């Protein structure tokens, strides 16, 4: 091994790559660029004096040296996280907002009901809009709301609190102009795409298959951008039902798509279940999702 000390960012990025098997996916979860992730990984490999991953088609696989480092790094991550949580709990004079991280679509939903969440929890709340998986062990967030997949590593408490349905929408003006009735027929229409799919199956891959019946006019990376474009009459967009159904400018073009529905999980570190402020926000979130179940799933309009 070469001389020098490991960079904490190198370790954090190594863990993300090891857990995803992909530079692209690790970069997405961390909110970094792929070149940045690759640079940190090379730095750690130089320090180790050995390859940590075998570069295979479509994935990275840990070498023997990499698996040994993963075990040590995971223990280190948990130990530092435990220290950070203990320091926060010991400082009773701090009055920081409870930090909630969620995807852009869920963040929109939370913001629409923020007044209720503040009143029911009695706590200040900070909502972070990110696709990256916040590291709960390192206190990058107090509560994470995540869709579909729940990480297995670490001392995380997770519970399913709801389900979000997705359907196709277009503006009523566009639908009238193109003779769209809302019966599910979309042949020959214009489409507002998601980012290009990186995996199959995915929402983006499903939508691209549907859009092949017409013209894909653009791709927009965030749900609020696709919502705005659909409302402005650019074409058909895939939107969460709670967002599309609540907008009188939009017409739903069929029922929610069963295979695209996503479960929502509330996650927090096991140690933080004892924190009264975090527990109050977690309960308020769970109650909100219960009350709004039909709107979220798309079984009730508006």
C-alpha positions in Angstrom: 0.0 0.0 0.0 1.2 3.5 -0.8 1.7 6.0 1.9 -1.0 8.5 2.8 -4.3 8.8 4.6 -7.6 7.8 3.1 -9.9 10.6 2.1 -13.4 10.3 3.8 -15.1 11.1 0.5 -13.1 8.3 -1.2 -14.6 5.9 1.4 -18.1 7.2 1.0 -18.0 7.0 -2.8 -16.4 3.5 -2.6 -19.3 2.3 -0.5 -21.8 3.7 -3.0 -20.1 2.0 -6.0 -19.8 -1.3 -4.1 -23.5 -1.2 -3.2 -24.8 -0.3 -6.7 -22.2 -2.0 -8.9 -22.3 1.1 -11.2 -20.4 4.4 -11.4 -23.5 6.0 -13.0 -25.9 4.8 -10.3 -23.5 5.7 -7.5 -23.1 9.2 -9.0 -26.9 9.6 -9.2 -27.4 8.5 -5.6 -24.7 10.7 -4.3 -25.6 13.7 -6.5 -22.2 13.8 -8.1 -20.9 13.6 -11.6 -19.7 10.2 -12.9 -16.1 11.6 -13.6 -16.0 12.8 -9.9 -16.9 9.3 -8.7 -14.4 7.7 -11.0 -11.6 10.0 -9.8 -12.3 9.3 -6.1 -12.3 5.6 -6.8 -9.0 5.7 -8.6 -7.5 7.6 -5.7 -8.6 4.9 -3.3 -7.2 2.2 -5.6 -3.9 4.0 -5.8 -3.7 4.2 -2.0 -4.6 0.5 -1.7 -2.1 -0.5 -4.3 -4.6 -2.8 -5.9 -7.8 -2.9 -8.0 -10.9 -2.9 -5.9 -13.3 -3.7 -8.8 -13.3 -5.9 -11.9 -14.7 -3.9 -14.8 -17.3 -6.3 -16.3 -19.8 -5.6 -19.1 -22.6 -3.4 -17.6 -21.3 -3.7 -14.0 -18.5 -3.4 -11.5 -17.7 -6.4 -9.3 -15.7 -6.3 -6.1 -12.3 -8.0 -6.2 -11.1 -10.0 -3.1 -9.3 -6.9 -1.9 -12.4 -4.8 -2.6 -14.6 -7.2 -0.5 -12.3 -6.9 2.4 -12.3 -3.1 2.2 -16.1 -3.1 2.0 -16.4 -5.0 5.3 -14.0 -2.6 7.0 -15.5 0.5 5.4 -19.1 -0.5 6.4 -18.0 -0.9 10.0 -16.3 2.5 9.9 -19.4 4.1 8.4 -21.6 2.7 11.2 -19.2 3.7 13.9 -18.8 7.3 12.7 -22.5 7.6 12.2 -23.2 6.4 15.8 -20.8 9.1 17.0 -22.6 11.8 15.1 -26.0 10.7 16.3 -24.8 10.6 19.9 -23.3 14.1 19.7 -26.6 15.4 18.3 -28.7 13.8 21.0 -26.3 15.1 23.7 -26.7 18.7 22.5 -30.1 19.6 23.9 -29.6 23.3 23.1 -29.8 22.7 19.3 -33.1 23.4 17.6 -32.6 22.4 14.0 -35.4 21.4 11.7 -36.0 17.7 11.2 -34.5 17.0 7.8 -36.6 14.9 5.4 -35.2 13.8 2.0 -37.5 12.6 -0.8 -37.7 12.3 -4.6 -38.9 15.4 -6.5 -42.5 14.0 -6.9 -42.8 13.1 -3.2 -41.3 16.5 -2.2 -44.0 18.2 -4.2 -46.6 16.2 -2.4 -45.1 17.1 1.0 -44.9 20.8 0.2 -48.5 20.8 -0.8 -49.4 19.5 2.7 -46.6 21.3 4.6 -48.9 23.4 6.8 -50.6 20.2 8.0 -47.3 18.5 8.7 -45.9 21.5 10.6 -49.1 21.7 12.8 -49.4 18.0 13.5 -45.7 17.4 14.3 -45.1 20.6 16.2 -41.6 20.7 14.6 -39.7 22.7 12.1 -39.2 20.6 8.9 -36.6 20.9 6.2 -37.5 19.1 2.9 -34.6 18.1 0.6 -35.4 17.2 -3.0 -32.9 14.6 -4.1 -32.8 11.3 -6.0 -29.6 10.5 -4.2 -29.9 8.2 -1.2 -29.1 10.3 1.8 -26.8 8.5 4.2 -28.9 8.3 7.4 -26.1 6.8 9.4 -24.0 9.9 8.7 -26.8 12.3 9.5 -27.2 13.7 6.0 -30.9 13.5 6.7 -33.1 12.4 9.7 -35.9 10.8 7.6 -35.7 9.4 4.1 -38.8 8.7 2.0 -37.8 6.3 -0.7 -39.7 4.5 -3.5 -39.7 0.8 -4.3 -36.3 -0.4 -3.1 -35.2 -0.3 0.5 -31.4 -0.7 1.3 -30.7 -3.7 3.4 -27.4 -2.6 4.9 -27.1 -0.6 8.2 -29.3 -0.3 11.2 -32.3 1.2 9.4 -35.9 1.1 10.5 -38.2 1.1 7.4 -41.9 0.9 7.0 -44.2 1.2 4.1 -46.5 4.2 4.4 -48.2 4.5 1.1 -48.3 3.8 -2.7 -48.2 6.2 -5.6 -50.0 5.6 -8.8 -48.9 7.0 -12.2 -51.0 7.7 -15.3 -50.8 9.6 -18.6 -52.0 13.2 -18.8 -52.4 15.9 -21.4 -53.9 19.4 -21.3 -57.6 19.5 -21.9 -57.0 22.0 -24.7 -54.5 19.6 -26.4 -56.9 16.7 -26.0 -59.7 18.6 -27.6 -57.6 19.8 -30.5 -56.4 16.2 -31.2 -59.7 14.5 -30.5 -58.5 12.6 -27.4 -61.3 11.2 -25.3 -59.4 9.9 -22.3 -60.2 6.2 -23.2 -56.5 5.2 -23.2 -55.8 5.7 -26.9 -52.7 7.7 -27.5 -51.6 6.7 -31.1 -50.3 9.6 -33.1 -49.9 12.0 -30.2 -46.9 14.0 -29.0 -45.0 12.8 -25.9 -43.0 14.5 -23.1 -40.4 12.0 -22.2 -38.5 11.2 -19.0 -34.7 10.9 -19.0 -33.4 8.2 -21.2 -33.8 4.8 -19.5 -30.7 3.2 -17.9 -32.4 0.0 -17.0 -35.4 -2.2 -18.0 -37.9 -2.3 -16.6 -38.3 1.3 -15.6 -40.9 4.1 -15.9 -38.8 5.7 -18.6 -38.5 2.5 -20.6 -42.3 1.9 -20.3 -43.0 5.4 -21.4 -40.7 5.2 -24.4 -42.5 2.1 -25.6 -45.8 4.0 -25.4 -44.3 7.1 -27.1 -43.3 4.9 -30.0 -47.0 5.2 -31.1 -46.5 8.9 -31.7 -43.7 11.5 -31.6 -41.3 12.0 -28.6 -40.9 15.8 -28.6 -38.6 16.3 -25.6 -37.2 14.7 -22.5 -37.5 16.6 -19.2 -35.6 15.4 -16.1 -37.9 16.5 -13.3 -41.6 15.8 -12.7 -42.5 19.5 -12.1 -41.0 20.3 -15.6 -43.1 17.5 -17.2 -46.2 18.7 -15.4 -45.6 22.3 -16.6 -45.0 21.1 -20.2 -48.2 19.0 -20.2 -50.3 21.8 -18.8 -48.8 24.1 -21.5 -50.1 21.7 -24.2 -46.8 20.2 -25.4 -48.2 16.7 -25.4 -48.7 13.6 -23.2 -46.7 13.2 -19.9 -46.5 10.5 -17.3 -47.3 12.0 -13.9 -48.1 10.9 -10.4 -51.9 10.8 -10.0 -51.9 13.1 -7.0 -50.3 15.8 -9.2 -52.2 15.3 -12.4 -55.6 14.7 -10.9 -55.4 17.9 -8.9 -54.8 20.1 -11.9 -58.0 21.1 -13.7 -56.1 21.9 -16.8 -55.2 18.3 -17.3 -57.1 15.3 -18.6 -56.2 11.8 -17.5 -55.8 9.5 -20.5 -56.8 6.2 -18.8 -56.4 4.4 -15.5 -53.2 4.4 -13.4 -50.7 1.9 -14.8 -50.5 -1.0 -12.4 -46.9 -2.0 -13.1 -45.7 1.6 -12.5 -47.2 2.0 -9.1 -44.5 2.6 -6.4 -44.5 1.9 -2.7 -43.2 4.6 -0.5 -41.1 3.7 2.5 -40.3 5.9 5.5 -36.7 5.2 6.7 -34.7 6.4 9.7 -31.7 5.1 11.6 -32.6 2.8 14.4 -31.0 5.1 17.0 -33.2 8.0 16.0 -36.5 6.3 16.8 -35.9 7.6 20.4 -35.6 11.2 19.2 -39.0 12.9 20.1 -38.8 15.5 17.3 -37.9 13.0 14.6 -40.6 10.5 15.9 -43.2 13.3 15.8 -42.4 14.1 12.2 -42.3 10.5 11.2 -45.8 9.9 12.7 -47.2 13.0 11.0 -45.8 11.8 7.6 -47.4 8.4 8.1 -50.7 9.9 9.0 -50.7 12.2 6.0 -50.1 9.3 3.6 -52.9 7.3 5.2 -55.4 10.2 4.8 -54.3 10.8 1.2 -54.2 7.2 0.2 -56.9 7.3 -2.5 -55.5 10.5 -4.1 -52.0 9.1 -4.1 -53.0 5.8 -5.7 -55.2 7.6 -8.2 -58.5 6.0 -7.2 -59.9 9.4 -6.3 -59.7 12.4 -8.6 -58.7 15.8 -7.1 
